[in-house]
Amino acid sequence: MKTRSDGLPLVGLEMNRTQCRTTSDDYLTDPKLVKRTPDGEPLEAFLVGAYCIEDEIILRRKIRFPRGVAAGDIVAIPNAAGYFMHILESASHQIPLAKNVVWPAGELDAIDRG
């Protein structure tokens, strides 16, 4: 978690915005926090991607983290047209691609297993 120069809280993810949505359309699903670290202070923040550009906001609204969020936690974005991540993205930017997990089995999608 970090803050912008004006104090706006940001939570950085190890992915970029095109890995979970089409070019500029926003989606309505709420991300799910898989807590892997001790609980922290409640927080409302914007999710941002790994690119250092102004347009790298994952969601255009604040997300509430009642138990806090920390490096090592997992932010899962359910049913967000994940198939686009394999069409629009490549590893050429040297950031590992986000993984597709099939629910309820909790297994990696076949495209991510190979």
All heavy atoms as an XYZ file, in Angstrom:
882
protein
N       0.848     -1.171      0.000
C       0.000      0.000      0.000
C       0.887      1.225      0.000
O       1.897      1.268      0.667
C      -0.872     -0.016      1.259
C      -2.209      0.694      1.139
S      -2.297      2.482      1.131
C      -1.781      2.975      2.722
N       0.523      2.201     -0.810
C       1.230      3.469     -0.812
C       0.212      4.573     -1.049
O      -0.958      4.305     -1.300
C       2.326      3.488     -1.865
C       1.864      3.238     -3.282
C       3.054      3.190     -4.214
C       2.614      2.841     -5.624
N       3.741      2.803     -6.539
N       0.649      5.786     -0.946
C      -0.251      6.913     -1.191
C       0.317      7.798     -2.284
O       1.531      7.898     -2.451
C      -0.465      7.759      0.079
O       0.799      8.201      0.557
C      -1.166      6.973      1.163
N      -0.591      8.388     -3.021
C      -0.207      9.368     -4.030
C       0.253     10.635     -3.325
O       0.032     10.794     -2.119
C      -1.446      9.662     -4.889
C      -1.196      9.608     -6.352
C      -2.428      9.668     -7.169
N      -3.382     10.698     -6.753
C      -4.485     11.000     -7.414
N      -4.786     10.349     -8.495
N      -5.295     11.924     -6.986
N       0.844     11.557     -4.030
C       1.340     12.789     -3.418
C       0.231     13.588     -2.747
O       0.477     14.324     -1.801
C       2.063     13.653     -4.457
O       1.169     13.999     -5.499
N      -1.032     13.405     -3.188
C      -2.148     14.125     -2.562
C      -2.789     13.315     -1.437
O      -3.833     13.685     -0.908
C      -3.201     14.506     -3.600
C      -3.839     13.304     -4.288
O      -3.458     12.151     -3.974
O      -4.718     13.516     -5.138
N      -2.188     12.168     -1.057
C      -2.679     11.365      0.050
C      -3.662     10.270     -0.321
O      -4.092      9.513      0.534
N      -4.028     10.169     -1.588
C      -4.967      9.141     -2.034
C      -4.335      7.757     -1.874
O      -3.253      7.507     -2.394
C      -5.341      9.378     -3.496
C      -6.426      8.488     -4.076
C      -7.774      8.876     -3.487
C      -6.464      8.625     -5.576
N      -4.985      6.832     -1.133
C      -4.396      5.506     -0.912
C      -4.487      4.616     -2.151
O      -5.518      4.568     -2.815
C      -5.219      4.934      0.244
C      -6.498      5.688      0.221
C      -6.230      7.022     -0.415
N      -3.394      3.904     -2.436
C      -3.311      3.007     -3.588
C      -2.797      1.644     -3.133
O      -1.877      1.554     -2.332
C      -2.334      3.564     -4.630
C      -2.581      4.981     -5.133
C      -1.421      5.427     -6.015
C      -3.897      5.066     -5.878
N      -3.404      0.596     -3.662
C      -2.922     -0.767     -3.430
C      -2.438     -1.286     -4.769
O      -3.208     -1.409     -5.721
C      -4.043     -1.673     -2.862
C      -3.594     -3.122     -2.826
C      -4.453     -1.201     -1.480
N      -1.144     -1.572     -4.863
C      -0.547     -2.049     -6.105
C      -0.673     -3.552     -6.250
O      -0.480     -4.294     -5.293
N      -1.036     -3.989     -7.460
C      -1.162     -5.408     -7.766
C      -0.070     -5.824     -8.737
O       0.425     -5.008     -9.511
C      -2.538     -5.692     -8.393
C      -3.755     -5.287     -7.573
C      -5.030     -5.627     -8.339
C      -3.756     -5.943     -6.214
N       0.288     -7.091     -8.727
C       1.284     -7.624     -9.658
C       0.597     -8.034    -10.950
O       0.612     -9.197    -11.349
C       2.030     -8.799     -9.031
C       2.935     -8.396     -7.901
C       3.727     -9.565     -7.361
O       3.802    -10.630     -8.015
O       4.280     -9.425     -6.270
N       0.000     -7.078    -11.609
C      -0.689     -7.274    -12.886
C      -0.924     -5.891    -13.470
O      -0.568     -4.893    -12.851
C      -2.017     -8.004    -12.690
C      -3.034     -7.224    -11.875
S      -4.585     -8.085    -11.597
C      -5.223     -8.222    -13.235
N      -1.507     -5.821    -14.648
C      -1.885     -4.518    -15.174
C      -3.348     -4.547    -15.571
O      -3.979     -5.597    -15.590
C      -0.965     -4.078    -16.321
C      -1.036     -4.999    -17.500
O      -2.108     -5.283    -17.999
N       0.110     -5.491    -17.953
N      -3.901     -3.395    -15.882
C      -5.352     -3.261    -16.064
C      -5.905     -4.085    -17.218
O      -7.033     -4.544    -17.161
C      -5.752     -1.803    -16.217
C      -5.256     -1.165    -17.477
C      -5.662      0.313    -17.547
N      -5.018      0.931    -18.670
C      -5.469      0.871    -19.906
N      -6.584      0.243    -20.170
N      -4.809      1.438    -20.886
N      -5.140     -4.306    -18.272
C      -5.677     -5.058    -19.406
C      -5.753     -6.550    -19.135
O      -6.303     -7.287    -19.932
C      -4.861     -4.808    -20.689
O      -3.509     -5.193    -20.449
C      -4.950     -3.360    -21.113
N      -5.218     -6.998    -18.015
C      -5.285     -8.418    -17.700
C      -6.631     -8.837    -17.117
O      -6.867    -10.027    -16.927
C      -4.178     -8.809    -16.737
C      -2.823     -8.818    -17.411
C      -1.751     -9.236    -16.457
O      -1.554     -8.615    -15.424
N      -1.047    -10.295    -16.795
N      -7.502     -7.895    -16.807
C      -8.791     -8.298    -16.232
C      -9.965     -7.517    -16.798
O     -11.074     -7.661    -16.318
C      -8.772     -8.169    -14.714
S      -8.568     -6.498    -14.130
N      -9.749     -6.711    -17.807
C     -10.880     -6.024    -18.433
C     -10.513     -5.611    -19.841
O      -9.349     -5.584    -20.206
C     -11.330     -4.822    -17.618
C     -10.296     -3.709    -17.527
C     -10.850     -2.623    -16.610
N      -9.799     -1.677    -16.310
C      -9.851     -0.408    -16.601
N     -10.887      0.101    -17.210
N      -8.866      0.391    -16.281
N     -11.528     -5.264    -20.617
C     -11.267     -4.813    -21.961
C     -10.647     -3.427    -21.915
O     -10.524     -2.827    -20.857
C     -12.564     -4.817    -22.780
O     -13.495     -3.969    -22.145
C     -13.140     -6.204    -22.905
N     -10.308     -2.876    -23.034
C      -9.484     -1.672    -23.127
C      -9.824     -0.554    -22.157
O      -8.966     -0.053    -21.471
C      -9.508     -1.115    -24.562
O     -10.874     -0.919    -24.947
C      -8.843     -2.071    -25.513
N     -11.071     -0.125    -22.055
C     -11.363      0.959    -21.119
C     -12.666      0.769    -20.369
O     -13.036      1.588    -19.555
C     -11.402      2.300    -21.850
O     -12.444      2.304    -22.796
N     -13.374     -0.315    -20.613
C     -14.631     -0.576    -19.902
C     -14.350     -1.025    -18.483
O     -13.467     -1.829    -18.256
C     -15.443     -1.663    -20.612
C     -15.839     -1.264    -22.017
O     -15.999     -0.061    -22.270
O     -15.969     -2.162    -22.854
N     -15.121     -0.501    -17.553
C     -14.994     -0.958    -16.173
C     -15.956     -2.123    -15.956
O     -16.851     -2.351    -16.753
C     -15.326      0.180    -15.208
C     -14.579      0.047    -13.895
O     -13.866     -0.952    -13.715
O     -14.713      0.950    -13.055
N     -15.783     -2.860    -14.921
C     -16.654     -3.980    -14.612
C     -17.161     -3.811    -13.185
O     -16.624     -3.050    -12.414
C     -15.936     -5.318    -14.800
C     -14.588     -5.345    -14.135
C     -14.455     -5.689    -12.805
C     -13.451     -4.981    -14.837
C     -13.224     -5.682    -12.190
C     -12.220     -4.977    -14.226
C     -12.111     -5.329    -12.905
O     -10.899     -5.318    -12.303
N     -18.207     -4.520    -12.827
C     -18.877     -4.290    -11.561
C     -18.566     -5.315    -10.483
O     -19.024     -5.172     -9.368
C     -20.394     -4.251    -11.794
C     -20.857     -3.152    -12.732
C     -22.361     -3.277    -12.978
C     -20.531     -1.782    -12.174
N     -17.813     -6.342    -10.781
C     -17.538     -7.353     -9.764
C     -16.653     -6.781     -8.664
O     -15.745     -5.995     -8.926
C     -16.838     -8.580    -10.373
O     -15.643     -8.154    -11.009
C     -17.732     -9.286    -11.351
N     -16.933     -7.164     -7.430
C     -16.088     -6.742     -6.316
C     -14.947     -7.732     -6.151
O     -15.184     -8.944     -6.097
C     -16.882     -6.684     -5.012
C     -17.767     -5.464     -4.922
O     -17.436     -4.449     -5.571
O     -18.774     -5.518     -4.213
N     -13.728     -7.249     -6.055
C     -12.606     -8.148     -5.804
C     -12.757     -8.808     -4.436
O     -13.379     -8.262     -3.531
C     -11.391     -7.219     -5.809
C     -11.837     -5.961     -6.425
C     -13.304     -5.860     -6.206
N     -12.195     -9.981     -4.310
C     -12.200    -10.715     -3.041
C     -10.777    -10.743     -2.506
O      -9.843    -11.076     -3.229
C     -12.687    -12.154     -3.243
C     -14.039    -12.263     -3.903
C     -15.119    -11.684     -3.042
C     -16.469    -11.840     -3.722
N     -17.451    -10.914     -3.237
N     -10.622    -10.378     -1.248
C      -9.310    -10.404     -0.618
C      -9.092    -11.749      0.055
O      -9.893    -12.187      0.883
C      -9.185     -9.284      0.421
C      -7.847     -9.221      1.159
C      -6.704     -8.896      0.196
C      -7.903     -8.206      2.282
N      -8.033    -12.435     -0.329
C      -7.612    -13.661      0.333
C      -6.486    -13.248      1.266
O      -5.376    -12.950      0.828
C      -7.139    -14.728     -0.684
C      -6.684    -15.987      0.040
C      -8.243    -15.023     -1.695
N      -6.797    -13.165      2.536
C      -5.860    -12.638      3.541
C      -4.821    -13.694      3.869
O      -5.143    -14.796      4.314
C      -6.677    -12.259      4.781
C      -5.995    -11.320      5.709
C      -6.003     -9.918      5.144
C      -5.414     -8.958      6.136
N      -4.279     -8.235      5.637
N      -3.555    -13.372      3.634
C      -2.450    -14.282      3.947
C      -1.506    -13.666      4.959
O      -0.475    -14.242      5.283
C      -1.699    -14.634      2.663
C      -2.596    -15.354      1.652
C      -1.904    -15.583      0.348
N      -0.767    -16.469      0.521
C       0.201    -16.623     -0.364
N       0.171    -15.948     -1.495
N       1.203    -17.446     -0.144
N      -1.851    -12.470      5.417
C      -1.025    -11.750      6.386
C      -1.898    -11.404      7.588
O      -3.126    -11.478      7.509
C      -0.465    -10.452      5.757
O      -1.562     -9.597      5.397
C       0.382    -10.749      4.528
N      -1.293    -11.006      8.696
C      -2.109    -10.625      9.863
C      -3.043     -9.452      9.542
O      -2.752     -8.633      8.671
C      -1.062    -10.201     10.905
C       0.202    -10.873     10.479
C       0.137    -10.949      8.982
N      -4.176     -9.408     10.247
C      -5.116     -8.308     10.060
C      -4.438     -6.972     10.352
O      -3.551     -6.885     11.202
C      -6.331     -8.473     10.977
C      -7.261     -9.577     10.508
O      -7.026    -10.148      9.424
O      -8.231     -9.868     11.230
N      -4.887     -5.948      9.620
C      -4.356     -4.606      9.805
C      -5.486     -3.615      9.982
O      -6.644     -3.989     10.197
N      -5.156     -2.357      9.860
C      -6.151     -1.299      9.984
C      -7.084     -1.311      8.775
O      -6.628     -1.533      7.649
C      -5.449      0.063     10.070
C      -4.660      0.262     11.346
C      -5.543      0.300     12.567
O      -6.620      0.936     12.520
O      -5.172     -0.346     13.567
N      -8.377     -1.057      8.982
C      -9.292     -0.937      7.840
C      -8.799      0.131      6.874
O      -8.167      1.111      7.281
C     -10.621     -0.522      8.486
C     -10.511     -0.951      9.908
C      -9.047     -0.843     10.257
N      -9.102     -0.076      5.598
C      -8.575      0.809      4.566
C      -9.537      0.863      3.390
O     -10.144     -0.145      3.043
C      -7.218      0.258      4.099
C      -6.568      0.889      2.884
C      -6.032      2.276      3.229
C      -5.451      0.009      2.366
N      -9.664      2.034      2.785
C     -10.325      2.186      1.493
C      -9.286      2.713      0.533
O      -8.613      3.711      0.816
C     -11.495      3.169      1.584
C     -12.732      2.581      2.198
C     -13.942      3.486      2.024
O     -13.834      4.566      1.411
O     -14.998      3.100      2.523
N      -9.122      2.032     -0.609
C      -8.068      2.410     -1.537
C      -8.447      2.020     -2.960
O      -9.338      1.199     -3.179
C      -6.758      1.720     -1.147
N      -7.750      2.609     -3.917
C      -7.886      2.232     -5.317
C      -6.873      1.134     -5.622
O      -5.758      1.139     -5.107
C      -7.621      3.432     -6.233
C      -8.722      4.443     -6.239
C      -8.651      5.551     -5.411
C      -9.827      4.297     -7.061
C      -9.665      6.500     -5.406
C     -10.851      5.228     -7.063
C     -10.763      6.327     -6.236
N      -7.265      0.182     -6.472
C      -6.349     -0.854     -6.943
C      -5.645     -0.335     -8.184
O      -6.294      0.151     -9.112
C      -7.112     -2.134     -7.284
C      -7.893     -2.783     -6.140
C      -8.647     -4.006     -6.659
C      -6.974     -3.162     -4.999
N      -4.330     -0.425     -8.203
C      -3.559      0.026     -9.356
C      -2.661     -1.104     -9.834
O      -2.276     -1.979     -9.074
C      -2.716      1.290     -9.029
C      -3.621      2.464     -8.710
C      -1.747      1.043     -7.893
N      -2.324     -1.049    -11.127
C      -1.485     -2.070    -11.726
C      -0.012     -1.753    -11.603
O       0.403     -0.755    -11.011
N       0.797     -2.607    -12.212
C       2.241     -2.541    -12.058
C       2.925     -1.526    -12.976
O       4.094     -1.231    -12.788
C       2.834     -3.931    -12.289
N       2.223     -1.039    -13.989
C       2.839     -0.027    -14.843
C       2.838      1.323    -14.140
O       1.909      1.648    -13.405
C       2.071      0.126    -16.156
C       2.225     -1.021    -17.124
C       1.206     -1.306    -18.015
C       3.355     -1.809    -17.159
C       1.322     -2.345    -18.923
C       3.479     -2.845    -18.056
C       2.462     -3.105    -18.933
O       2.581     -4.128    -19.828
N       3.840      2.105    -14.372
C       3.937      3.435    -13.756
C       3.330      4.486    -14.676
O       4.007      5.405    -15.135
C       5.382      3.766    -13.446
S       6.117      2.682    -12.223
N       2.044      4.332    -14.964
C       1.360      5.321    -15.784
C       0.059      5.702    -15.096
O      -0.496      4.940    -14.310
C       1.076      4.797    -17.217
C       0.237      3.522    -17.173
C       2.354      4.577    -17.986
C      -0.208      3.021    -18.537
N      -0.411      6.895    -15.374
C      -1.594      7.420    -14.707
C      -2.839      6.588    -14.978
O      -3.725      6.468    -14.139
C      -1.822      8.860    -15.160
C      -2.942      9.557    -14.438
C      -3.057     11.012    -14.845
O      -2.024     11.670    -14.995
O      -4.189     11.469    -15.011
N      -2.933      5.960    -16.136
C      -4.120      5.216    -16.536
C      -4.140      3.790    -15.986
O      -4.996      3.006    -16.343
C      -4.198      5.190    -18.068
C      -5.554      4.743    -18.564
O      -6.560      5.038    -17.902
O      -5.601      4.086    -19.613
N      -3.245      3.446    -15.103
C      -3.098      2.072    -14.636
C      -3.983      1.749    -13.427
O      -3.611      1.000    -12.543
C      -1.630      1.790    -14.337
C      -1.263      0.358    -14.169
C      -1.635     -0.576    -15.322
O      -2.039     -0.144    -16.401
O      -1.537     -1.783    -15.107
N      -5.181      2.315    -13.384
C      -6.142      2.003    -12.322
C      -6.903      0.752    -12.729
O      -7.443      0.668    -13.824
C      -7.090      3.193    -12.078
C      -6.309      4.336    -11.461
C      -8.266      2.778    -11.220
C      -7.139      5.488    -10.986
N      -6.937     -0.240    -11.833
C      -7.635     -1.495    -12.113
C      -9.142     -1.293    -12.013
O      -9.895     -1.767    -12.846
C      -7.175     -2.610    -11.140
C      -5.665     -2.832    -11.223
C      -7.951     -3.897    -11.376
C      -5.150     -3.388    -12.525
N      -9.603     -0.618    -10.980
C     -11.017     -0.273    -10.798
C     -11.141      1.233    -10.618
O     -10.302      1.850     -9.972
C     -11.591     -0.948     -9.549
C     -11.977     -2.399     -9.660
C     -12.365     -2.949     -8.289
C     -13.132     -2.581    -10.615
N     -12.194      1.809    -11.130
C     -12.390      3.257    -11.040
C     -13.180      3.658     -9.796
O     -13.860      4.665     -9.787
C     -13.091      3.755    -12.299
C     -12.297      3.473    -13.552
C     -13.015      3.963    -14.783
N     -12.444      3.430    -15.981
C     -11.365      3.907    -16.586
N     -10.742      4.932    -16.081
N     -10.916      3.348    -17.683
N     -13.109      2.835     -8.775
C     -13.758      3.156     -7.505
C     -12.922      2.575     -6.372
O     -12.162      1.620     -6.566
C     -15.170      2.594     -7.463
C     -15.251      1.108     -7.666
C     -16.705      0.652     -7.826
N     -16.793     -0.658     -8.388
C     -16.758     -1.791     -7.687
N     -16.631     -1.755     -6.393
N     -16.851     -2.949     -8.297
N     -13.061      3.167     -5.182
C     -12.327      2.677     -4.023
C     -12.892      1.329     -3.584
O     -14.086      1.082     -3.679
C     -12.435      3.656     -2.855
C     -11.562      4.863     -2.982
C     -11.672      5.685     -1.717
C     -10.887      6.968     -1.860
N     -11.038      7.802     -0.661
N     -12.010      0.499     -3.081
C     -12.384     -0.793     -2.523
C     -12.111     -0.744     -1.026
O     -11.074     -0.248     -0.590
C     -11.565     -1.935     -3.169
C     -11.821     -1.980     -4.674
C     -11.878     -3.274     -2.522
C     -13.252     -2.226     -5.070
N     -13.049     -1.262     -0.248
C     -12.895     -1.279      1.209
C     -12.263     -2.599      1.639
O     -12.707     -3.681      1.236
C     -14.246     -1.100      1.879
C     -14.177     -1.157      3.383
C     -15.186     -0.254      4.034
N     -15.204     -0.391      5.469
C     -14.279      0.097      6.281
N     -13.251      0.755      5.796
N     -14.373     -0.062      7.584
N     -11.231     -2.483      2.451
C     -10.549     -3.633      3.035
C     -10.726     -3.548      4.551
O      -9.915     -2.932      5.245
C      -9.058     -3.624      2.667
C      -8.794     -3.707      1.189
C      -8.526     -2.562      0.451
C      -8.817     -4.930      0.535
C      -8.275     -2.638     -0.915
C      -8.568     -5.016     -0.831
C      -8.299     -3.864     -1.547
N     -11.799     -4.143      5.103
C     -12.088     -4.011      6.535
C     -10.988     -4.583      7.433
O     -10.825     -4.137      8.563
C     -13.390     -4.792      6.740
C     -13.893     -5.153      5.402
C     -12.811     -4.922      4.406
N     -10.243     -5.571      6.934
C      -9.166     -6.192      7.720
C      -7.795     -5.717      7.265
O      -6.778     -6.316      7.584
C      -9.264     -7.704      7.600
C     -10.566     -8.252      8.181
C     -10.789     -9.717      7.894
N      -9.619    -10.545      8.119
C      -9.377    -11.683      7.476
N     -10.226    -12.121      6.570
N      -8.299    -12.373      7.738
N      -7.755     -4.639      6.477
C      -6.491     -4.154      5.946
C      -6.031     -4.996      4.774
O      -6.668     -5.978      4.404
N      -4.926     -4.610      4.187
C      -4.327     -5.345      3.074
C      -2.824     -5.126      3.146
O      -2.363     -4.065      3.564
C      -4.912     -4.896      1.709
C      -4.606     -3.456      1.417
C      -4.464     -5.811      0.583
N      -2.051     -6.146      2.786
C      -0.593     -6.051      2.872
C       0.036     -6.881      1.764
O      -0.615     -7.757      1.176
C      -0.114     -6.546      4.237
N       1.303     -6.607      1.489
C       2.053     -7.407      0.528
C       1.984     -8.872      0.955
O       2.164     -9.191      2.127
C       3.502     -6.936      0.469
N       1.657     -9.742      0.003
C       1.503    -11.164      0.295
C       0.051    -11.601      0.278
O      -0.242    -12.779      0.121
N      -0.880    -10.659      0.465
C      -2.303    -10.983      0.331
C      -2.615    -11.168     -1.154
O      -1.883    -10.678     -2.017
C      -3.174     -9.854      0.897
C      -3.094     -9.747      2.407
O      -2.676    -10.720      3.064
O      -3.449     -8.671      2.930
N      -3.713    -11.844     -1.438
C      -4.123    -12.073     -2.820
C      -5.437    -11.347     -3.070
O      -6.375    -11.464     -2.279
C      -4.296    -13.577     -3.107
C      -2.956    -14.305     -2.957
C      -4.898    -13.808     -4.488
C      -3.055    -15.811     -3.033
N      -5.499    -10.594     -4.158
C      -6.737     -9.960     -4.579
C      -7.258    -10.759     -5.767
O      -6.621    -10.808     -6.814
C      -6.516     -8.481     -4.966
C      -7.795     -7.875     -5.518
C      -6.024     -7.687     -3.764
N      -8.407    -11.426     -5.570
C      -9.021    -12.219     -6.630
C     -10.132    -11.392     -7.263
O     -10.952    -10.805     -6.566
C      -9.586    -13.514     -6.050
N     -10.150    -11.332     -8.595
C     -11.167    -10.575     -9.320
C     -12.047    -11.596    -10.042
O     -11.668    -12.130    -11.074
C     -10.514     -9.569    -10.292
C      -9.596     -8.635     -9.500
C     -11.589     -8.796    -11.042
C      -8.742     -7.741    -10.346
N     -13.230    -11.888     -9.467
C     -14.062    -12.961    -10.020
C     -14.790    -12.589    -11.304
O     -15.223    -11.459    -11.476
C     -15.068    -13.237     -8.901
C     -15.116    -11.983     -8.113
C     -13.784    -11.314     -8.268
N     -14.870    -13.564    -12.204
C     -15.685    -13.462    -13.402
C     -15.547    -12.125    -14.122
O     -16.528    -11.475    -14.455
C     -17.152    -13.707    -13.049
C     -17.977    -14.005    -14.285
O     -17.447    -14.371    -15.321
N     -19.276    -13.841    -14.167
N     -14.344    -11.713    -14.368
C     -14.109    -10.401    -14.975
C     -13.570    -10.530    -16.395
O     -12.630     -9.854    -16.763
C     -13.145     -9.590    -14.124
N     -14.174    -11.410    -17.178
C     -13.739    -11.622    -18.560
C     -12.257    -11.953    -18.611
O     -11.505    -11.422    -19.401
C     -14.066    -10.404    -19.422
N     -11.840    -12.856    -17.737
C     -10.438    -13.221    -17.639
C      -9.833    -13.736    -18.924
O      -8.625    -13.711    -19.093
N     -10.684    -14.214    -19.852
C     -10.145    -14.700    -21.114
C      -9.424    -13.594    -21.874
O      -8.561    -13.863    -22.686
C     -11.242    -15.316    -21.981
C     -12.381    -14.380    -22.314
C     -12.341    -13.587    -23.444
C     -13.484    -14.289    -21.476
C     -13.381    -12.725    -23.742
C     -14.527    -13.433    -21.769
C     -14.471    -12.654    -22.898
O     -15.489    -11.802    -23.184
N      -9.748    -12.333    -21.598
C      -9.061    -11.234    -22.268
C      -7.585    -11.179    -21.896
O      -6.769    -10.727    -22.668
C      -9.707     -9.888    -21.931
C     -10.899     -9.584    -22.778
C     -12.163     -9.594    -22.219
C     -10.777     -9.289    -24.121
C     -13.275     -9.322    -22.987
C     -11.881     -9.013    -24.893
C     -13.144     -9.037    -24.325
N      -7.238    -11.623    -20.691
C      -5.837    -11.515    -20.283
C      -4.936    -12.316    -21.210
O      -3.788    -11.969    -21.406
C      -5.631    -11.931    -18.832
C      -5.765    -13.395    -18.553
S      -5.570    -13.778    -16.820
C      -3.817    -14.043    -16.749
N      -5.440    -13.378    -21.798
C      -4.612    -14.191    -22.684
C      -4.676    -13.702    -24.125
O      -3.846    -14.076    -24.936
C      -5.026    -15.653    -22.597
C      -4.812    -16.222    -21.233
N      -3.564    -16.381    -20.690
C      -5.687    -16.632    -20.291
C      -3.670    -16.873    -19.476
N      -4.952    -17.030    -19.207
N      -5.650    -12.889    -24.440
C      -5.765    -12.340    -25.788
C      -4.995    -11.030    -25.899
O      -4.269    -10.790    -26.856
C      -7.249    -12.123    -26.156
C      -7.974    -13.471    -26.221
C      -7.393    -11.360    -27.468
C      -9.478    -13.350    -26.322
N      -5.148    -10.159    -24.914
C      -4.568     -8.813    -24.974
C      -3.147     -8.738    -24.434
O      -2.441     -7.794    -24.713
C      -5.442     -7.830    -24.172
C      -6.865     -7.643    -24.677
C      -7.627     -6.736    -23.727
C      -6.878     -7.075    -26.078
N      -2.736     -9.673    -23.618
C      -1.460     -9.567    -22.927
C      -0.419    -10.540    -23.437
O      -0.730    -11.570    -23.995
C      -1.662     -9.817    -21.432
C      -2.212     -8.618    -20.716
C      -1.353     -7.386    -20.879
O      -0.122     -7.424    -20.673
O      -1.919     -6.343    -21.234
N       0.818    -10.180    -23.198
C       1.933    -11.081    -23.450
C       2.958    -10.825    -22.355
O       2.875     -9.843    -21.632
C       2.553    -10.808    -24.826
O       3.290     -9.613    -24.798
N       3.908    -11.698    -22.243
C       4.949    -11.531    -21.228
C       6.025    -10.553    -21.679
O       7.024    -10.377    -21.003
C       5.557    -12.887    -20.895
N       5.827     -9.883    -22.797
C       6.856     -8.988    -23.317
C       7.168     -7.829    -22.385
O       8.252     -7.260    -22.432
C       6.436     -8.437    -24.686
O       5.271     -7.652    -24.558
N       6.226     -7.468    -21.509
C       6.476     -6.365    -20.583
C       7.246     -6.824    -19.352
O       7.522     -6.039    -18.468
C       5.169     -5.684    -20.171
C       4.126     -6.640    -19.717
N       4.258     -7.438    -18.612
C       2.926     -6.941    -20.250
C       3.182     -8.170    -18.462
N       2.360     -7.900    -19.449
N       7.586     -8.102    -19.263
C       8.382     -8.711    -18.205
C       7.700     -8.688    -16.846
O       8.342     -8.776    -15.819
C       9.775     -8.072    -18.130
C      10.551     -8.268    -19.407
C      11.926     -7.664    -19.367
O      12.279     -6.947    -18.431
N      12.721     -7.942    -20.366
N       6.386     -8.574    -16.820
C       5.605     -8.728    -15.600
C       4.860    -10.046    -15.767
O       4.178    -10.247    -16.765
C       4.591     -7.574    -15.430
C       5.317     -6.240    -15.307
C       3.696     -7.818    -14.216
C       4.379     -5.045    -15.360
N       5.002    -10.976    -14.822
C       4.285    -12.243    -14.974
C       2.782    -12.010    -15.125
O       2.211    -11.149    -14.461
C       4.592    -12.985    -13.667
C       5.833    -12.358    -13.144
C       5.789    -10.924    -13.597
N       2.154    -12.750    -16.020
C       0.725    -12.612    -16.228
C      -0.048    -13.133    -15.020
O       0.353    -14.106    -14.392
C       0.302    -13.379    -17.477
C       0.881    -12.891    -18.804
C       0.430    -13.800    -19.938
C       0.483    -11.458    -19.080
N      -1.157    -12.469    -14.696
C      -2.042    -12.945    -13.628
C      -2.587    -14.316    -14.026
O      -2.681    -14.637    -15.202
C      -3.173    -11.946    -13.414
N      -2.926    -15.111    -13.059
C      -3.390    -16.476    -13.302
C      -4.916    -16.550    -13.300
O      -5.583    -15.834    -12.564
C      -2.867    -17.422    -12.221
C      -1.360    -17.452    -12.115
C      -0.742    -18.117    -13.302
C       0.763    -18.229    -13.103
N       1.455    -18.366    -14.349
N      -5.467    -17.439    -14.116
C      -6.891    -17.765    -14.108
C      -7.083    -18.975    -13.217
O      -6.431    -19.998    -13.417
C      -7.388    -18.120    -15.515
C      -7.599    -16.906    -16.369
O      -7.996    -15.861    -15.887
N      -7.337    -17.039    -17.650
N      -7.975    -18.871    -12.239
C      -8.276    -19.983    -11.347
C      -9.727    -20.373    -11.558
O     -10.609    -19.530    -11.556
C      -8.037    -19.595     -9.872
C      -8.412    -20.742     -8.949
C      -6.584    -19.198     -9.660
N      -9.966    -21.664    -11.760
C     -11.314    -22.180    -11.964
C     -11.922    -22.469    -10.594
O     -11.313    -23.141     -9.760
C     -11.289    -23.462    -12.818
C     -12.700    -24.018    -12.995
C     -10.648    -23.180    -14.163
N     -13.125    -21.953    -10.358
C     -13.803    -22.126     -9.084
C     -14.983    -23.054     -9.283
O     -15.597    -22.990    -10.341
C     -14.268    -20.752     -8.586
C     -14.759    -20.802     -7.178
C     -16.049    -20.802     -6.770
C     -13.967    -20.888     -6.012
N     -16.116    -20.873     -5.421
C     -14.843    -20.932     -4.919
C     -12.595    -20.946     -5.775
C     -14.391    -21.023     -3.615
C     -12.165    -21.029     -4.484
C     -13.049    -21.064     -3.416
N     -15.336    -23.940     -8.417
C     -14.895    -24.057     -7.039
C     -13.696    -24.975     -6.834
O     -13.223    -25.126     -5.723
C     -16.119    -24.618     -6.317
C     -16.756    -25.501     -7.331
C     -16.505    -24.809     -8.664
N     -13.187    -25.584     -7.892
C     -12.075    -26.530     -7.730
C     -10.803    -25.853     -7.209
O      -9.977    -26.488     -6.569
C     -11.784    -27.219     -9.058
N     -10.644    -24.557     -7.476
C      -9.450    -23.853     -7.017
C      -8.199    -24.235     -7.777
O      -7.089    -24.081     -7.295
N      -8.365    -24.729     -9.008
C      -7.231    -25.155     -9.828
C      -6.944    -24.119    -10.900
O      -7.839    -23.390    -11.328
C      -7.555    -26.488    -10.505
C      -7.806    -27.610     -9.539
C      -8.297    -28.879    -10.240
O      -8.570    -28.829    -11.460
O      -8.412    -29.897     -9.561
N      -5.714    -24.080    -11.365
C      -5.364    -23.195    -12.466
C      -6.091    -23.631    -13.715
O      -6.261    -24.831    -13.976
C      -3.856    -23.209    -12.724
C      -2.966    -22.511    -11.697
C      -1.508    -22.669    -12.094
C      -3.329    -21.050    -11.547
N      -6.495    -22.653    -14.528
C      -7.083    -22.926    -15.830
C      -6.057    -23.676    -16.676
O      -4.849    -23.535    -16.483
C      -7.446    -21.576    -16.481
C      -8.136    -21.747    -17.805
O      -9.359    -21.913    -17.815
O      -7.426    -21.711    -18.830
N      -6.524    -24.484    -17.605
C      -5.629    -25.308    -18.440
C      -4.562    -24.462    -19.143
O      -3.417    -24.889    -19.283
C      -6.455    -26.083    -19.463
N      -4.901    -23.257    -19.558
C      -3.931    -22.416    -20.269
C      -2.793    -21.980    -19.352
O      -1.690    -21.695    -19.795
C      -4.627    -21.199    -20.921
C      -3.756    -20.618    -22.019
C      -4.968    -20.134    -19.892
C      -4.489    -19.648    -22.928
N      -3.035    -21.942    -18.030
C      -2.003    -21.541    -17.079
C      -1.195    -22.717    -16.523
O      -0.174    -22.510    -15.888
C      -2.639    -20.773    -15.902
C      -3.095    -19.398    -16.313
O      -2.345    -18.712    -17.013
O      -4.218    -19.008    -15.935
N      -1.661    -23.936    -16.755
C      -0.958    -25.107    -16.235
C       0.255    -25.472    -17.070
O       1.169    -26.103    -16.567
C      -1.893    -26.306    -16.161
C      -2.773    -26.278    -14.954
C      -3.572    -27.554    -14.841
N      -4.965    -27.193    -15.135
C      -5.810    -27.932    -15.794
N      -5.471    -29.094    -16.266
N      -7.040    -27.529    -16.001
N       0.233    -25.139    -18.351
C       1.289    -25.586    -19.253
C       2.412    -24.717    -19.267
O       3.451    -24.530    -19.154
